[in-house]
Amino acid sequence: MTKFMFIYQSPPMPADAPEWTQEQMEAELGRWMAWAGRVGEGMVDFGAPLAADAAVTADGVTDSQSQISGYTILEAADLDAAKALADGHPHLAMPGASIEILQVQPVPGA
């Protein structure tokens, strides 16, 4: 099996967006857990939401403009199988959201 990283991207939430109710949060978590159940044994790291804080370059540190909002690491037979696991993913229900699927390459000698 090959490891793949799902990188979740989404536009920033507007400052005036209403806060979610407890029921909305529980329903959303339920959708994610149902997806994780579909992945099953292939789940390596469920991941977590991310918040961009800083971008570091050789020239210094600035505020990050990244739209990366989370990640998951899973195993699948190949890229096509990993793509199939993204079908119906709850992240894609968010307006403007996307998922990048990256194959994790082995590190020689590690």
Order of alpha helices (4+ residues) and beta strands (2+ residues): beta-alpha-beta-beta-beta-beta-alpha-beta
